[in-house]
Amino acid sequence: MLGRSEDAIKIMRRRQHIKAGSKSEGWLTANRVMRLLGMPDARPAIAWVKKGLVLGHRIAGDETWMVHEISLRRWIVSPRSWVYFDTSRIQDPHLARLVELAQERWGDEWLNTRQVADLKGTTPRQIGQSIFRGAIPAIHLVGKDGRHENAAWSFWAVKRSDAEAWQFKPPAFDLTDRMHAFILLSGAIALSGMKIAKLTGVSHSTASDRFQMMNNARHVKKMIKKYGLAGIEYRGKVGAHADWRKFAHRFPQVRGAFERYGDGKCTMDDCYLIVRILKNQMAANGMKASVKALGKASRGTIDDLVARMRKAGIKPYLLRKPRKRQTEVA
């Protein structure tokens, strides 16, 4: 438009002592906000501007986003803002102190649906349904981190005071009876909800929901004590966890799958079962693995998982091969 190169304009601006748009007083770049609040990237700050949570704009002809400093300072001391970023990671001492004082005055905290479910002894699905019915006040967060603007999924944030005030009606069934002890054990060795349903005669969704309702440290400890399930332990990554080999007599289909794998005759169903169990073991031991996303399962997949686990110093839950007896020579 001016017939000048970008470098020429920068030189002229410096000679005239004209500040760059990104260095205007009273404004912060999104990257500066990222560093002040200790966030991993600047996209959340840009999303706040787009949603109108804070005042800001994008510099014309540039990729730089600007945030109004006073607007930001007013917003981050509001309790509603704390669902969008981790207040414990704020790097600026002055801002951190302001937020700390605001939190003390507020006297509450935000919980996600998983935390509310654990607090009330139910499932996140039940919490979500109660939120939709209006029984629990909550904040709906779409594109919380600014990376997925058109995502179909979203988050819910609930105040602890609202969660505690909500009167949850306990289910009409007994989560401490023998059938539920078996569901807990089945889930602990990483059987899917569908397989648990076949073994117990309940529906797939019921089996999954009941396991989630029991999968908390307090209930697991209670069931271990009541039914002597010493092989189950509670691990933060996956919850209830157990080595299936300690309960092989109760799960002959699992033992059969591992035997066929050892003999090189495993079916596709066997592979999916074994992959699920091994990935659950990996997650329980702090390795990066997702039981919900199994992907393709084959004998090669199992071999790769076994190799990764052994490299990490973890012994896979495989059947031990019997030692061959040496025949004596007469």
N, C-alpha and C positions, 0 to 999 in steps of 0.2 A: 504493500500500500504506500509506504514512504520511499520505496526505491532504495532502501538501505538493507545491508545484511544484518543478521542478528548480532554478530560481534560488533558491528559499527554502532548499533543502537546502545549496546552495553557500554562501549567506550564513551559515547556522548553523554550517557546518563551519569557516569562517574565524573566526567569533567564538569557537569552542571550541578553535581552534588545532589542528584535526585535519587531518593531511596527506591529500591526495588519494591514491587507490590507485596512481596513475601516478608518484607522487613518493616511494614507499617506499624506504628505504635498502637498498642491496644489490641493487636491481632497476633494469633499464633498459627503456625503451619500445622497441618495434621500430624506431620512427623514430630514436631515439637510436643504436641499433646501426647503422642504415643510415648515419648521419653519421660515426660512428667508423670504419667500415670503408670509407667512400667508395663505397657502392653506389648505383645509380640509384634504387632504391625499397626499401621495407621488406618486400616479400613474401617474399624469400628467408629473412629472419630468422624470419618467422612460420612458414614451411615447416620450418625447423630445429626449432622447438618441436613442431610437429605430428608430425614424424618421430622425436622423442625424442633428437635429436642434442644439444640443450641443454635445460636445465630452464627451464620457463616456463609461462605460463597466460594465459588471456584474462580480463580484468576483467569480472565479472558485470554485465550490463545495459549494457555499453559495447563499443565496437569496438576498444578499446586492448588490445594484446598486450604482455605483460611478459616479459623475459628475465632470468634470474638472472645477475648480473654475474660471480661467481666461476666459475660453470659455463661462461659464454662465454669467459672468459680461459683456462681450462684447455683448452677445445675448440679455440680458434684457434691454439694452439701445437702442436697435433697434426697431423702431415703429412696425415692422412686428410681433415682439414677444408679443406685448400688447394685441393681440386678444386671446392669450392662457391663460392669467391669469389676475386677478384684481389688477392693480397697486396700488390702494388705500389701499390694505391690506398688503403691504410689511412691515415687522417688523424691518428689519435692517435699522437704520437711514441713514447710508452711501449709501446703495443701493437705498433707497427711494429718497434721494437727487439727485443722479445721474440720476434716471429715471425722476424726476421732471424737471431737467434742460434739458434733452433730449426732453421731451414733449413740453417745452416752445420753443425750437428751431424748432421743427417740426410744431407746430401751426395748427394741425389737430386732428381729432379723428375718431375712428372706430364706425360704426353703424351696427346693424344687419338688416335683411330684414324688420322686423316689424317697426323699427325706421325709415328706409328709406321710407316705405310705408306711415307712419304718416306724415313725412316731405313733401311728394309729394301728399298726399291726394288720395292714391290708396291702393291696397291690396298687401300683401306679395307675392301672386301668380304672380301678374303682375311684381313685382320686380324680382322674380326668373326667369320669362320668359325673361325679358330684360337682365339679367345677362347671361343666356344661349345664347342669340343672340349676346352677346358681346357689347351691348349698354352701359352697366355699368361695369367698371372694379371692380373686387372683388377677395377676397382670399377665396379659398375653404378649409374648415376645416373638415377633417374626423377624428373621434375619438378624439375630442378636449380635453377631460378630461382624456384620457387614460383608461377609464373603458370599452369602447365598441370598441375594435379594428376592428371587422368585421361588424360593424353596417352598415345597408343600408342607414340610414339617415345621414345628415351632416349639417354643418353650413356654412353660407356665411358672410363675413365681408366686408363692403364697407366704403371707406373714405368719410367723410362728404363733402369734397371739390368735389369729384367725383359725389356724390349724388346731390349736389346743381347745378353742371354743366349739369347734365342730363336733357334734355328737355322732360318733360312728356306731351304727348298730352292728354288733358282731354277727357273723354268719350263724345259721341254724345248725351247722354241722360242727363236729368236734375235731379240731386240728391236732389233737393229741392221741387219737385212737390208732389202732394198728394199721389200718389202711393208709392213713396219712403218714405214719412212720415209714411205711414202704415207699410211698411217693417221695418222701424226703430222701430216703436212701437211694432210690432210682435216679433222682435228680443229682444227687451228690456224685454218683459215678458217671454223670453226663449223659444219661439216656434222654432222648428227645421227648417232648410232650406227647407225640403220637405213639411212641413205643410204651410210655407209661400208661397211656389210655388203654392200649390193648391188654396190658397186664392187669389193670385194675377194674376195667369195665366202665370207666367214666369217659366223658368226652375229652377230646384233645384240648379244648380251651379250659375245661375244668381242671384237668391235670396240670396244665401250665400255670393257671392262676393259683391253685392251691400250693404248688411248690414255691411260687413267689411270695405268697403270704407267710410261709414257714421259713423262708430263707433269710433269717436274721439271726444274729449271734445269740440272743436271749432264747428264742424258741429252739434253735439247734441244740443248745446246751441242755434245755429241758428234756428234749427227746432222747438225747444220748444217755442221760441219767435214768430216764424211765424205762427204756428198752435195751439198755446195755450196748448201744451202738458205738463201741469204743473206736471203731475204725473211721468214724466220721470226725472231721475237724472243720472249724470255720476259718476261712481265709478271706481277707478283705477283697481280693480281686474278683473272686467268683462266688464267695459265700460258702455254703456247705460243700465239702469236697471229701472224696474217699477213693482209695485204691480198690478198684473193682475186684482184684484178685483175693482180697480178704473176705469177699462175699460171693465168691464164684459159685458156691453151692446154691445160691438163691437166684442166680442169673445164668442158667445153662446156655441160653442163646448167645450171651456175650462170650462165654468161654468157647463155645463152638466157633464163633467168628474168629477169635484169635488162634484157635487150633488150625483152622483152615488157612489162615494167613501164614502160619508157620510151615504148613505143608505145601504152600504155593497153590492152593485151590480156593482162595477166597472169592466170593461173589462181589458184585457191585454194592449190594446192601451191606455186606460185611465190611467193605472198604469205608463206606460212609460212617458206619458205626464206630469203627476203629479210629478213623480220622477225628471224629467228634470227641472221643474219649482222650486221645492224645493231645488235641488242641486245648481241651479243658485242663489237662495236667500242665501244659505249658503256661497257660494263663495263670493257674494257681501258683506257679513257681516264678512269676514275674516276667515271663517271656511275652513278646508281642504275638498274640494269637486271638482270633475271634471264633467262638463256637457258632455264632449266628451266621457267619459267612464262610461256609465250608468250601465252596467252589467245587471244582471237579475232584473226584476221589477215585484213586486207583491204587494198585499195589506200589507203583512208583511214588505216588504221593505219600504213602505211609513210610516208605523207605527214606524219603527226604526228611520227613518229620522226625523219624528216629535218629537220623544222622545229626540233625540240628540240635536235638535234645542232648545227645551224647556229647556233642562238641561243647555244649553249655554246662556239662557236668551233671545232667539230669538223667536218671535211669528210667527209661520208658516202662509203662505198665504192660510189658509183654510177658507171655508165658515162658518160663524157663524150660529149656530143652532137657529132657532126662539124660543123665549120664549113661553111656554105654558100658555094660559090665564086661570086663575082660575075661575071656574063657581061659581056664587053666589048661596048660599043655601037659598031658599025661606023660 
